[in-house]
Amino acid sequence: FRSASGKQFKKTSYDPFENLTSNMMSNQNRIERYHDFDQMEYEPIIASAMDIYADEMTTSNDFNKLLNIKCSNEEIKALLETLYYDVLNIEFNLFGWCRSMCKFGDFFMYLDIDEEMGVKNAIGLPNGELERIEAQDNTNANYVQFQWNSGGMTFENWQVAHFRILGNDKYAPYGTSVLEPARRIWRQLILLEDAMMAYRIVRAPERRAFYIDVGGIAPEDVEQFMQKAMTQMKRNQVVDASSGRVDLRYNPLSIEEDYFIPVRGGESGTKIESVAGATRGNDIEDVIYLKDKLFAAIKVPQAYLFRGVGAEEDKTTLAQKDIRFARTIQRLQRSIVSELEKIGIVHLFTLGYRSQDLLSFKLSLNNPSKIAELQELENWRTKFETATSATEGFFSKRWIAEHMFDMSEDEFLRNQREMFYDRKFEAALETVGEDAVAGEAGLGAGGDLGGDLGGDLGGDLGGE
């Protein structure tokens, strides 16, 4: 009772990670989810949504490459550009990787590594057959392996790139698909659509009710008489000329679907009445309700795919939805970038780089929303205008830098020194221009300019 964990009362051989039954059930649940995600793509809305996710994550243009590599070491930067653009060919393959990750929540990729050339190829692995094994080594809590069941192989962590969408611990250590919230809504939607189609096909045609007067016919002969009356009133059955068989396929418009009712006595006699078909053929409010919930689950604005029924979306509303959707895309981009950085680290380590060189680069994907960028620029423009107005007789520049831009004391001082040398550099350029106009030689000014930039500038910026 002195231990809160109660370890002295537990079996020392017990290990929850060795419970094969729980692992098998968890893996079975994952396979069922993957099967649902495959079936969900037969819905055009979901298939288009997956394309939109992948397109937004891999935006590029003539001025911005697909993947931005920021590194001060030009040699490492050149190696990484060769890796991503030539070896992995991300300009063509990254779209598929992003789409698979968004669809399943996981995407496994085997890295073919050469001891001298580094990563020389990347091969996709089947999601349902790979298992991520963690916490199996008591001496190293971060030890990770990947087991390929049907292949009978076990890969180390550096051999596999596991793209996964984290944020939901329900399926850890695996990712969570963006379609996960829509699984239940998708089942309800397809069930309701099938019921609606069946109702329209079966109930929509107008029927006839034939009331046949059987007179004084004996009760046991009524059925035979009704069959004879039906045969006389309906058209002949269709016979297949090639096989001679009667075509008995269901035809909802056939007269066989009419109603034949025997009546006896009274003044009604034989008569024919029309039975109205379905009266709710245009009632689809329940389908629209579930479709709206489906859009809410997959987080794609309806205006991206089609205009909502009876709804006019103005530009302001669409712009706000675009910004919200851009945040979701940026979160997914971070999952892609983290594994791409891991591939880069493995590649550099294989080529002989160590310590800080392995972490000297930073990768980034482009912002999918230009409206979000414009909004951010507008925010900064307002800040600068406010700061300019506040310094005119109200507050000092130091106070503005601290309270409006969250700059520390060291950052403020460095900024002041950089502004000083910017003015000095501009003055030197003006001097060169004046000498050129006057017809004098500008070599001396150029020499002084180079000396100031390399000496005083570097020393003062780096010192106290």
Secondary structure per residue as TSV (DSSP state, phi and psi in degrees):
chain	resnum	aa	ss	phi	psi
A	1	F	-	360.0	0.0
A	2	R	-	-84.7	-12.4
A	3	S	-	-107.5	129.2
A	4	A	S	-70.9	-31.6
A	5	S	S	-79.9	-20.7
A	6	G	-	68.3	33.7
A	7	K	G	-65.6	-29.0
A	8	Q	G	-69.2	-13.4
A	9	F	G	-100.4	0.3
A	10	K	S	-103.1	157.0
A	11	K	-	-73.1	133.4
A	12	T	T	-69.9	-21.7
A	13	S	T	-86.0	-4.7
A	14	Y	-	-76.9	131.0
A	15	D	-	-142.9	114.7
A	16	P	G	-63.2	-24.0
A	17	F	G	-76.1	-11.8
A	18	E	G	-98.1	9.3
A	19	N	-	-79.2	99.0
A	20	L	H	-67.0	-32.0
A	21	T	H	-64.4	-44.9
A	22	S	H	-66.6	-35.9
A	23	N	H	-65.8	-40.1
A	24	M	H	-65.9	-41.4
A	25	M	H	-66.3	-40.1
A	26	S	H	-64.2	-42.2
A	27	N	H	-67.2	-37.1
A	28	Q	H	-63.5	-41.0
A	29	N	H	-62.2	-37.8
A	30	R	H	-66.4	-39.4
A	31	I	H	-66.0	-38.2
A	32	E	H	-63.9	-39.6
A	33	R	H	-64.7	-43.0
A	34	Y	H	-62.4	-37.5
A	35	H	H	-64.0	-41.6
A	36	D	H	-62.2	-41.4
A	37	F	H	-65.0	-35.9
A	38	D	H	-64.2	-42.3
A	39	Q	H	-70.4	-30.0
A	40	M	H	-67.6	-23.2
A	41	E	T	-71.4	-10.9
A	42	Y	T	-74.1	-12.2
A	43	E	S	-82.7	120.0
A	44	P	H	-57.7	-34.6
A	45	I	H	-63.3	-44.3
A	46	I	H	-70.7	-39.3
A	47	A	H	-63.1	-42.0
A	48	S	H	-67.3	-35.4
A	49	A	H	-63.9	-39.2
A	50	M	H	-64.3	-39.7
A	51	D	H	-64.1	-39.1
A	52	I	H	-65.2	-43.4
A	53	Y	H	-57.2	-49.9
A	54	A	H	-66.4	-38.6
A	55	D	H	-63.8	-44.3
A	56	E	H	-68.0	-31.2
A	57	M	H	-75.5	-21.4
A	58	T	T	-120.6	42.4
A	59	T	-	-73.7	143.9
A	60	S	-	-158.0	160.8
A	61	N	-	-149.7	-170.7
A	62	D	S	-67.9	-23.8
A	63	F	S	-100.0	-22.3
A	64	N	S	-123.3	122.6
A	65	K	-	-70.0	166.8
A	66	L	S	-63.4	-44.1
A	67	L	E	-123.7	123.6
A	68	N	E	-94.9	127.4
A	69	I	E	-112.5	118.3
A	70	K	E	-111.1	114.9
A	71	C	E	-155.0	135.1
A	72	S	S	-76.7	-23.3
A	73	N	-	-89.1	111.3
A	74	E	H	-66.0	-31.7
A	75	E	H	-66.3	-46.4
A	76	I	H	-65.4	-38.3
A	77	K	H	-63.0	-40.9
A	78	A	H	-65.0	-39.0
A	79	L	H	-64.6	-40.7
A	80	L	H	-70.2	-37.3
A	81	E	H	-63.3	-39.6
A	82	T	I	-64.6	-39.7
A	83	L	I	-63.7	-51.5
A	84	Y	I	-76.9	-40.4
A	85	Y	I	-91.5	-29.9
A	86	D	I	-101.4	-45.7
A	87	V	I	-79.7	-56.4
A	88	L	S	-80.5	-20.4
A	89	N	-	52.6	56.5
A	90	I	H	-67.8	-22.8
A	91	E	H	-62.6	-24.2
A	92	F	H	-105.6	-37.6
A	93	N	H	-90.7	-24.8
A	94	L	H	-64.0	-31.2
A	95	F	H	-59.5	-47.1
A	96	G	H	-66.2	-37.8
A	97	W	H	-63.9	-44.4
A	98	C	H	-64.7	-39.9
A	99	R	H	-66.4	-42.4
A	100	S	H	-66.3	-39.3
A	101	M	H	-65.0	-41.5
A	102	C	H	-68.3	-35.5
A	103	K	H	-71.9	-49.3
A	104	F	H	-98.1	-18.9
A	105	G	S	87.8	-16.0
A	106	D	E	-137.6	150.8
A	107	F	E	-152.1	119.5
A	108	F	E	-103.2	136.5
A	109	M	E	-138.3	123.3
A	110	Y	E	-82.1	133.7
A	111	L	E	-100.7	115.3
A	112	D	E	-84.4	108.3
A	113	I	E	-111.8	129.8
A	114	D	E	-103.2	141.8
A	115	E	T	-64.5	-25.5
A	116	E	T	-105.8	-33.3
A	117	M	T	-97.8	-11.1
A	118	G	E	81.6	-147.4
A	119	V	E	-71.5	119.3
A	120	K	E	-115.2	-6.0
A	121	N	E	-167.1	159.4
A	122	A	E	-137.1	128.8
A	123	I	E	-123.6	128.0
A	124	G	E	-70.9	142.7
A	125	L	E	-114.7	150.6
A	126	P	-	-66.0	128.2
A	127	N	G	-63.4	-41.9
A	128	G	G	-71.4	-14.3
A	129	E	G	-103.4	-5.1
A	130	L	E	-104.8	141.1
A	131	E	E	-122.7	138.1
A	132	R	E	-95.3	120.7
A	133	I	E	-107.7	121.5
A	134	E	E	-128.9	161.5
A	135	A	S	57.4	35.1
A	136	Q	-	-95.0	-17.2
A	137	D	-	-105.8	116.2
A	138	N	T	-68.8	-21.7
A	139	T	T	-88.8	-14.8
A	140	N	-	-141.7	104.5
A	141	A	T	-70.7	-19.6
A	142	N	T	-95.0	8.5
A	143	Y	-	-74.8	126.8
A	144	V	E	-129.2	138.0
A	145	Q	E	-133.6	161.6
A	146	F	E	-126.3	127.1
A	147	Q	E	-110.9	125.3
A	148	W	E	-100.1	106.9
A	149	N	T	-66.7	-56.0
A	150	S	T	-68.7	-29.3
A	151	G	T	-80.8	-14.9
A	152	G	T	64.8	34.9
A	153	M	E	-129.4	153.3
A	154	T	E	-125.2	125.3
A	155	F	E	-106.9	148.5
A	156	E	E	-80.8	169.2
A	157	N	G	-62.8	-34.6
A	158	W	G	-80.5	-5.6
A	159	Q	G	-92.7	-13.2
A	160	V	E	-129.6	132.9
A	161	A	E	-99.6	115.6
A	162	H	E	-104.7	97.3
A	163	F	E	-79.5	122.2
A	164	R	E	-146.6	148.6
A	165	I	-	-97.9	104.9
A	166	L	-	-91.0	173.1
A	167	G	S	124.9	-18.6
A	168	N	-	-123.5	113.7
A	169	D	G	-78.1	-1.0
A	170	K	G	-63.2	-36.5
A	171	Y	G	-113.2	18.0
A	172	A	T	-60.0	144.3
A	173	P	T	-88.0	16.7
A	174	Y	S	-95.4	165.6
A	175	G	-	-83.5	174.7
A	176	T	-	-118.2	125.2
A	177	S	-	-68.5	151.9
A	178	V	T	-69.9	-15.5
A	179	L	T	-88.5	-5.1
A	180	E	G	-57.6	-44.9
A	181	P	G	-66.2	-15.1
A	182	A	G	-98.7	1.7
A	183	R	H	-62.6	-49.1
A	184	R	H	-67.6	-41.8
A	185	I	H	-64.4	-37.1
A	186	W	H	-64.5	-41.7
A	187	R	H	-63.0	-43.7
A	188	Q	H	-63.9	-39.2
A	189	L	H	-66.5	-47.4
A	190	I	H	-67.7	-34.2
A	191	L	H	-65.0	-43.0
A	192	L	H	-69.3	-37.8
A	193	E	H	-65.2	-40.7
A	194	D	H	-65.2	-40.9
A	195	A	H	-64.5	-39.1
A	196	M	H	-65.5	-42.6
A	197	M	H	-66.5	-41.6
A	198	A	H	-63.3	-40.6
A	199	Y	H	-62.7	-42.0
A	200	R	H	-69.7	-37.9
A	201	I	H	-71.5	-42.4
A	202	V	H	-81.6	-41.9
A	203	R	H	-97.4	-14.8
A	204	A	S	-68.6	-42.0
A	205	P	S	-64.8	148.6
A	206	E	-	-80.5	134.5
A	207	R	E	-106.3	172.2
A	208	R	E	-123.6	140.5
A	209	A	E	-110.7	114.8
A	210	F	E	-99.8	115.0
A	211	Y	E	-97.1	109.2
A	212	I	E	-101.2	124.1
A	213	D	E	-80.3	115.2
A	214	V	-	-90.8	-4.7
A	215	G	T	57.6	-129.9
A	216	G	T	-100.7	24.9
A	217	I	-	-67.4	141.7
A	218	A	-	-62.5	147.0
A	219	P	G	-56.4	-36.6
A	220	E	G	-73.6	-13.9
A	221	D	G	-101.2	-1.1
A	222	V	H	-65.3	-41.5
A	223	E	H	-63.8	-42.7
A	224	Q	H	-64.5	-39.5
A	225	F	H	-65.1	-40.0
A	226	M	H	-64.9	-39.6
A	227	Q	H	-63.9	-38.9
A	228	K	H	-65.5	-40.4
A	229	A	H	-65.6	-40.2
A	230	M	H	-64.0	-40.3
A	231	T	H	-65.3	-36.4
A	232	Q	H	-71.6	-31.9
A	233	M	H	-86.4	-32.4
A	234	K	S	-89.9	165.4
A	235	R	-	-74.0	161.7
A	236	N	-	-67.1	152.6
A	237	Q	-	-69.4	149.6
A	238	V	-	-81.5	127.4
A	239	V	B	-111.5	129.5
A	240	D	-	-71.3	120.0
A	241	A	T	-66.9	-28.4
A	242	S	T	-77.6	-37.2
A	243	S	T	-111.1	-16.7
A	244	G	-	78.3	6.7
A	245	R	-	-88.4	152.2
A	246	V	B	-80.7	131.4
A	247	D	-	-78.9	107.7
A	248	L	-	-105.0	17.8
A	249	R	-	-65.2	149.3
A	250	Y	-	-69.8	126.5
A	251	N	-	-125.5	106.1
A	252	P	T	-65.1	-19.0
A	253	L	T	-94.0	2.5
A	254	S	S	-72.6	152.1
A	255	I	G	-68.8	-15.0
A	256	E	G	-64.2	-19.8
A	257	E	G	-83.2	-0.9
A	258	D	S	-73.1	169.8
A	259	Y	E	-109.3	130.3
A	260	F	E	-116.6	116.6
A	261	I	E	-122.4	119.6
A	262	P	E	-78.1	137.2
A	263	V	E	-127.5	155.6
A	264	R	-	-135.8	131.8
A	265	G	S	72.3	-173.8
A	266	G	S	78.3	-176.4
A	267	E	S	-101.0	-0.7
A	268	S	-	-68.4	-47.5
A	269	G	-	66.1	-161.9
A	270	T	S	-77.2	131.5
A	271	K	E	-151.6	164.3
A	272	I	E	-127.5	129.7
A	273	E	E	-124.6	152.4
A	274	S	E	-92.7	134.4
A	275	V	E	-105.8	117.7
A	276	A	-	-62.9	147.9
A	277	G	-	-81.8	-161.1
A	278	A	-	-64.6	136.5
A	279	T	S	-103.3	-3.5
A	280	R	-	-115.3	38.4
A	281	G	T	-67.2	-27.3
A	282	N	T	-102.8	9.2
A	283	D	-	-89.3	101.0
A	284	I	-	-126.7	25.6
A	285	E	H	-61.0	-36.8
A	286	D	H	-67.6	-35.5
A	287	V	H	-67.9	-41.9
A	288	I	H	-63.3	-37.8
A	289	Y	H	-60.9	-47.0
A	290	L	H	-70.2	-33.0
A	291	K	H	-67.4	-37.4
A	292	D	H	-63.7	-39.2
A	293	K	H	-66.2	-33.3
A	294	L	H	-64.9	-41.2
A	295	F	H	-65.6	-37.7
A	296	A	H	-64.9	-33.3
A	297	A	H	-73.3	-39.0
A	298	I	H	-90.9	-4.1
A	299	K	T	66.3	18.3
A	300	V	-	-97.5	125.9
A	301	P	-	-59.1	139.6
A	302	Q	H	-61.5	-31.4
A	303	A	H	-64.8	-18.5
A	304	Y	H	-68.9	-29.7
A	305	L	H	-108.3	-49.3
A	306	F	-	-160.8	164.7
A	307	R	-	-81.7	132.2
A	308	G	-	-61.4	150.4
A	309	V	T	-66.2	122.3
A	310	G	T	71.9	15.7
A	311	A	-	-124.9	132.6
A	312	E	-	-111.1	114.8
A	313	E	-	-98.5	117.7
A	314	D	-	-79.1	174.9
A	315	K	H	-67.3	-33.8
A	316	T	H	-64.5	-45.8
A	317	T	H	-62.9	-44.5
A	318	L	H	-64.2	-36.7
A	319	A	H	-64.3	-42.3
A	320	Q	H	-65.9	-40.2
A	321	K	H	-64.8	-34.7
A	322	D	H	-63.5	-40.6
A	323	I	H	-66.3	-42.9
A	324	R	H	-63.7	-41.7
A	325	F	H	-68.2	-31.9
A	326	A	H	-64.0	-35.1
A	327	R	H	-64.8	-39.0
A	328	T	H	-63.6	-41.8
A	329	I	H	-64.5	-40.6
A	330	Q	H	-64.4	-35.0
A	331	R	H	-65.1	-41.3
A	332	L	H	-69.6	-33.3
A	333	Q	H	-63.8	-34.3
A	334	R	H	-63.6	-33.9
A	335	S	H	-66.3	-38.7
A	336	I	H	-68.8	-45.0
A	337	V	H	-64.1	-37.7
A	338	S	H	-61.5	-40.9
A	339	E	H	-75.9	-33.6
A	340	L	H	-63.6	-36.9
A	341	E	H	-66.5	-37.2
A	342	K	H	-61.9	-42.3
A	343	I	H	-61.8	-40.9
A	344	G	H	-64.0	-38.8
A	345	I	H	-66.1	-42.8
A	346	V	H	-62.1	-40.5
A	347	H	H	-64.2	-45.4
A	348	L	H	-67.3	-38.1
A	349	F	H	-64.3	-39.2
A	350	T	H	-66.0	-32.9
A	351	L	T	-80.9	-1.2
A	352	G	T	106.9	1.6
A	353	Y	-	-79.9	146.6
A	354	R	-	-139.3	172.3
A	355	S	G	50.0	-125.5
A	356	Q	G	-69.0	-20.9
A	357	D	G	-63.6	-28.5
A	358	L	G	-70.8	-21.6
A	359	L	G	-116.1	19.4
A	360	S	S	-86.5	3.2
A	361	F	E	-123.1	159.5
A	362	K	E	-138.6	130.7
A	363	L	E	-106.4	151.9
A	364	S	E	-156.7	147.2
A	365	L	E	-103.1	160.6
A	366	N	-	-73.7	149.7
A	367	N	-	-68.4	123.7
A	368	P	S	-73.7	-15.9
A	369	S	-	-113.5	112.7
A	370	K	H	-71.1	-28.6
A	371	I	H	-65.1	-38.2
A	372	A	H	-65.4	-37.7
A	373	E	H	-65.8	-41.6
A	374	L	H	-64.2	-37.7
A	375	Q	H	-65.4	-39.3
A	376	E	H	-66.5	-41.2
A	377	L	H	-63.8	-38.0
A	378	E	H	-64.8	-36.4
A	379	N	H	-64.0	-43.5
A	380	W	H	-68.1	-37.4
A	381	R	H	-62.2	-40.2
A	382	T	H	-65.2	-39.1
A	383	K	H	-63.1	-44.6
A	384	F	H	-65.6	-40.5
A	385	E	H	-64.8	-41.0
A	386	T	H	-65.8	-40.6
A	387	A	H	-65.8	-38.8
A	388	T	H	-64.8	-40.3
A	389	S	H	-70.9	-34.7
A	390	A	H	-72.7	-27.3
A	391	T	T	-78.5	-9.4
A	392	E	T	-86.2	75.0
A	393	G	T	91.3	5.4
A	394	F	T	-115.9	-57.3
A	395	F	-	-131.1	157.4
A	396	S	-	-81.9	164.7
A	397	K	H	-65.9	-32.7
A	398	R	H	-65.1	-40.7
A	399	W	H	-66.8	-40.6
A	400	I	H	-63.7	-43.6
A	401	A	H	-64.5	-33.9
A	402	E	H	-79.0	-43.4
A	403	H	H	-93.1	-25.9
A	404	M	T	-100.9	-31.9
A	405	F	S	-114.1	3.5
A	406	D	-	54.1	41.7
A	407	M	-	-91.5	139.4
A	408	S	-	-79.2	175.2
A	409	E	H	-64.4	-42.8
A	410	D	H	-65.4	-41.1
A	411	E	H	-64.1	-38.2
A	412	F	H	-65.3	-44.1
A	413	L	H	-65.3	-41.3
A	414	R	H	-64.2	-39.5
A	415	N	H	-63.2	-38.0
A	416	Q	H	-65.6	-40.6
A	417	R	H	-66.3	-40.2
A	418	E	H	-65.6	-38.2
A	419	M	H	-63.9	-38.2
A	420	F	H	-62.2	-45.0
A	421	Y	H	-76.4	-23.1
A	422	D	H	-64.1	-43.8
A	423	R	H	-65.0	-38.5
A	424	K	H	-65.5	-39.3
A	425	F	H	-66.8	-41.8
A	426	E	H	-63.6	-38.8
A	427	A	H	-64.1	-38.5
A	428	A	H	-65.0	-38.8
A	429	L	H	-64.4	-39.6
A	430	E	H	-64.6	-35.9
A	431	T	H	-64.4	-41.8
A	432	V	H	-62.3	-40.3
A	433	G	H	-65.8	-40.5
A	434	E	H	-66.0	-38.6
A	435	D	H	-65.2	-37.9
A	436	A	H	-67.0	-37.2
A	437	V	H	-67.9	-40.2
A	438	A	H	-74.6	-7.4
A	439	G	T	84.6	12.5
A	440	E	-	-90.2	163.2
A	441	A	-	-75.4	133.3
A	442	G	-	-98.0	11.5
A	443	L	H	-68.1	-36.9
A	444	G	H	-65.4	-42.6
A	445	A	H	-63.8	-39.3
A	446	G	H	-63.5	-37.3
A	447	G	H	-65.8	-42.4
A	448	D	H	-63.7	-38.1
A	449	L	H	-61.9	-45.3
A	450	G	H	-64.4	-36.1
A	451	G	H	-67.2	-40.7
A	452	D	H	-66.4	-40.3
A	453	L	I	-68.5	-36.6
A	454	G	I	-85.3	-25.2
A	455	G	I	-100.9	-74.7
A	456	D	I	-61.9	-40.8
A	457	L	I	-62.1	-51.4
A	458	G	H	-65.7	-39.9
A	459	G	H	-69.1	-43.2
A	460	D	H	-70.4	-37.7
A	461	L	H	-67.4	-33.2
A	462	G	H	-85.1	-19.8
A	463	G	-	-87.6	-163.3
A	464	E	-	-85.9	360.0
